[in-house]
Amino acid sequence: MTERAVAISKAVGQPVRRVEDPRILAGQGRYVDDIKLPRMLYAAFVRSPHAHARIERIDVSRAINLPGVVTVLVGEDTAKLCTPWRGILTDYVGMKTGSAYPLAVGKVRYVGDPVVAIAAVDRYVAEDACDLVHVEYEPLPPVVDPEVALRPDAPLINDELGDNVILRAGFDKGDVDAAFARAARVYRQRFVVGRQTCVALEPRSLLASYEAPSRSLTVWMSTQVPHMMQAIFARILGLEEQKIQVIAPDVGGSFGLKIHCYSDDVAACLLSIVSGRPVKWVADRVESFATDIHCRDHTIDVDAAVAKDGTVLGLRSRVVTGVGPYSCYPRSSVVEGNQVIRLLTGPYRIKNYQADLTVVAQNKTQMSQYRAVGHPMATMAMESMLDVAARDLGLDPAEIRRRNLVARHEFPYTTAFGYVYESGSYLESLDLLLAKGEYAGWRQRQGHARSDGRLIGIGLSCFIELTAPGSFYGSGGAPVSAQEGATVRLEPTGKVTALIGVTTQGQGAHTAFAQVIADQLGVTVKDVNVMSGDTRLVPYGGGTSGSRGAVLGAGASILACRQLKKQIARVAAHLMEAAAEDIEIAGGKVAVRGMPDRALSLAEVAWVVFYKSDKLPRDIEPSLEATAHYTPERSLTWTNGAHMAVVEVDPETGLVKFLSYVTVEDCGPMINPALVREQVRGGVVQGIGSALYEHIRYDEHGQLLTRTLMDYLVPSSAEMPDIEVYHLETPSPHTVGGFKGVGEAGTTGAPAAVLNAVNDALSPLGVQLNATPITPDMILDAVRAARGPDAGTPARTGGHHGP
Amino acid sequence: MSERHVIQVTVNGEPHERLVEARKTLADFLRQDLELTGTHIGCEHGVCGACTVLVDDQPVRSCLMFAVQVDGARIETVEGLASGAKLHPIQEAFWANFALQCGYCTPGILMTVVDLLRRTPNPSREVIRRELAGHICRCTGYHAIVDAIEDAAARLRGPAITDAR
């Protein structure tokens, strides 16, 4: 009876505690900077202080002569040792970008561009040596503003390309002109989304160890994508892939930051190759701000054609973004902008839609994918347009959404761009949100507060989240795997080892996979040990990005477990003289169906296979190890949900205080609801950061102004609210287990909810803010403009971001 | 090269004597010289709080102190909290409440919580949020950390709570 009970109790769906935690809590996490190797050197870089300059002369003689310095490299050295790279995805027609090198060759193109790489016996000495390098620059006019970059007379960032355009893209679907012609109202808004960066608390870190005799390279790296980095190091360094091992040990956060090829990472590998010694390179925080990818920073013009009843008949969008001097390698810097235009219609039934995107080069740090790529900007623009329309038409914001959301009976639903939403709960999520968030009650309280002169606002946002992308990058030529692999092995003790291509940077993926595998094999979570992150250990996989980890990792694990169960059943059937089809595996036991007395433990079966395999018939392979690789049958699956923020705006200080934050998400069946909840909460706070605090700023010369965590405001506990998370579970018909991803849901919906809440609070003043982050200054300016003697002048509604 | 000094410190109850460069930070001394890598470095500007340790019972940013400044001091780091496989009640509470994700900020936060709960055995959520404001956690959004600290306070105040799992 007890065994039966164990067999029934499922780990999947339970808030199982994280298997990752005890060692991390005990201070025994192992991050790259915690690893030491014999004869290890430390790298440091001399970086460009100019946004755009010609390198006239580099004098490294004093640095080379400093005791403790082992290797010094300049751009021309590295150019001879590797193949440069270009961040082109071939499926974006007409895309172009310059070639990138480990260290600047001839020209520097952003503040922080690495110019000289030094390896020394410790980091202190390496940095002393950097101070001894003398570089003469001939400054060139910096190209900072994307609009200026587009002018025919703009200085060229990459001379050989002829202009600064990286990509122009767009589409025109349905009959947009007709939609605008028949609209009762047309609304036009410009949204300006400020530049951000990811801020993983563990900086980018790498330890490269090259063995010349075997031409093999081992790299411990804080990365989301070990196999991709293996492929990239092979391409760039001219080494053979099977002789490169990339290991991601514990990774201290990533959020999209650690899936790119960075110049200094390659330079650090070259320092190891040239010195013949292991080289550790750990960015400091100033280097992180200057060289980690930046993100967002799009200007989005939207026109919406709306009927009198609030139905959105058509949309036009024009999006411009500057993405730094080069398109990032290998995932490019054009995906975020494309996601803005492609996802703008969100969960709404909008058939007529025309969009244009221009991506330009500029003398700033590279931009690329950060958590929820494009989603938060698209969601913010769309959700804000709906509030503008609702306010004008006298509709409740919830009602205008209800009238436009795709309903359950419309799935599969094809968007104007062409994405297919296979399943979801758009209306149901909104209704649950309004109930759990006490929307009606807050509207009442808002009314009372307004009569007391207080500015309280309620912001809604409904969102979709593209998850588990397939050959999103592989089809454009990037070595980004669309599939995922898992090996599941029964150990002689009957316990389980699982090796999974998906990596973890804090999501708790090992716990989730242990839950899935435990249920498949009828063992407990404690009996499963999951490992990942080492290219020499785990099956090939695409790592973690695009909310794919749980979907593909769990899918591959389940498929591998099915094969392993067949192996177990064949052996057990032989041992118990039964048919393999009659073997049941549950509760750590292997039994013959309907005959509970005839049972073996998994350990008993394993003992035979490992140690007495000569007693098995020749047609039973003595294996209790299975590897499966998995690609979902569709290249995307769609998570959805809704957010509600309630804020109070202080008109005297311009500060925004949260009174309530509630979210609903639907990522299909949850493997571990606590992990889902925490992904959402963490994502929401990153989204609040976008909306209110985080802003990478440059001056008009391209000088980076935000270089520390004192200049760049990351949300802290003091100003963040408690965040309530509710769940719906609509399975995907296209994935094993029906799972959908959830890593980006919080970040997708939050900026829109916060912007709408602030605008709702300010609406009695007749003010609409369309730029993020919404700073106290912006709010105070708006309040002053509305209340002051010049109350007639329109409030500033954007464009506060300098060049 | 800067000059060197001999320092004596007690770390998690264990005495050490080392020759260190005057410019070496306490964080680097703990991580490199004593190989106590549980203390993490997140910004080296004293903002993120990841490197927080207790020096003579006071929480300090070990990236902003030099090793030579702790000569004669008593230092507590994250490695001193658990005894073997048995986690400290604060660590248990963090585990039970899903209060960490990547775990990089966690050791510093744990040391701040040790100090907070020594001073304030029953803090409100508001006090917890204020005291935590010197730490950046980029993963959790803080809600679960606040829950964990409330739970840890209860574990430390009351009779031991037996855990189901």
Interface residues (C-beta under 8 A of the other chain):
Chain A: P15 V16 R17 R18 E20 D21 P22 I24 L25 A26 G27 Q28 G29 R30 Y31 D33 D34 K36 P67 Y124 V199 A200 L201 E202 P203 D250 V251 G252 G253 F255 D284 R285 Q505 G506 Q507 G508 A674 L675 R677 E678 R681 G682 G683 V684 V685 Q686 T708 L709 M710 V714 P715 S716 S717 A718 M720 D722 I723 G746
Chain B: M1 E21 R23 K24 R31 E35 L36 T37 G38 T39 H40 I41 G42 C43 E44 H45 V47 C48 A50 T77 V78 E79 L81 A82 A85 L87 Q91 F94 W95 A96 F98 L100 Q101 C102 G103 Y104 C105 T106 P107 L110 R125 I128 R129 R130 L132 A133 G134 H135 I136 C137 R138 C139 T140 G141 Y142 H143 A144 I145 V146 R165
